[in-house]
């Protein structure tokens, strides 16, 4: 078992825009282990995949 601390930061997200709001649908996180995971904030079956737009998340990180 590794003694390393495990942490993640967001790298991509999927969102849906309406006339009134922008809703984040999912977010991908890159872990310090090299693994990428996707966290869904809405039920994936409740939304049409063609309505989801994607964008990179840019953070001002100090651990680069």
Secondary structure as a PSIPRED ss2 file (coil, helix, strand):
# PSIPRED VFORMAT (PSIPRED V4.0)

   1 X C   1.000  0.000  0.000
   2 X C   1.000  0.000  0.000
   3 X C   1.000  0.000  0.000
   4 X C   1.000  0.000  0.000
   5 X C   1.000  0.000  0.000
   6 X C   1.000  0.000  0.000
   7 X C   1.000  0.000  0.000
   8 X E   0.000  0.000  1.000
   9 X E   0.000  0.000  1.000
  10 X E   0.000  0.000  1.000
  11 X E   0.000  0.000  1.000
  12 X E   0.000  0.000  1.000
  13 X E   0.000  0.000  1.000
  14 X E   0.000  0.000  1.000
  15 X E   0.000  0.000  1.000
  16 X E   0.000  0.000  1.000
  17 X E   0.000  0.000  1.000
  18 X C   1.000  0.000  0.000
  19 X C   1.000  0.000  0.000
  20 X C   1.000  0.000  0.000
  21 X C   1.000  0.000  0.000
  22 X E   0.000  0.000  1.000
  23 X E   0.000  0.000  1.000
  24 X E   0.000  0.000  1.000
  25 X E   0.000  0.000  1.000
  26 X E   0.000  0.000  1.000
  27 X E   0.000  0.000  1.000
  28 X E   0.000  0.000  1.000
  29 X E   0.000  0.000  1.000
  30 X E   0.000  0.000  1.000
  31 X E   0.000  0.000  1.000
  32 X C   1.000  0.000  0.000
  33 X C   1.000  0.000  0.000
  34 X C   1.000  0.000  0.000
  35 X C   1.000  0.000  0.000
  36 X E   0.000  0.000  1.000
  37 X E   0.000  0.000  1.000
  38 X E   0.000  0.000  1.000
  39 X E   0.000  0.000  1.000
  40 X E   0.000  0.000  1.000
  41 X C   1.000  0.000  0.000
  42 X C   1.000  0.000  0.000
  43 X C   1.000  0.000  0.000
  44 X H   0.000  1.000  0.000
  45 X H   0.000  1.000  0.000
  46 X H   0.000  1.000  0.000
  47 X C   1.000  0.000  0.000
  48 X C   1.000  0.000  0.000
  49 X H   0.000  1.000  0.000
  50 X H   0.000  1.000  0.000
  51 X H   0.000  1.000  0.000
  52 X C   1.000  0.000  0.000
  53 X E   0.000  0.000  1.000
  54 X E   0.000  0.000  1.000
  55 X E   0.000  0.000  1.000
  56 X E   0.000  0.000  1.000
  57 X C   1.000  0.000  0.000
  58 X C   1.000  0.000  0.000
  59 X C   1.000  0.000  0.000
  60 X C   1.000  0.000  0.000
  61 X C   1.000  0.000  0.000
  62 X C   1.000  0.000  0.000
  63 X C   1.000  0.000  0.000
  64 X C   1.000  0.000  0.000
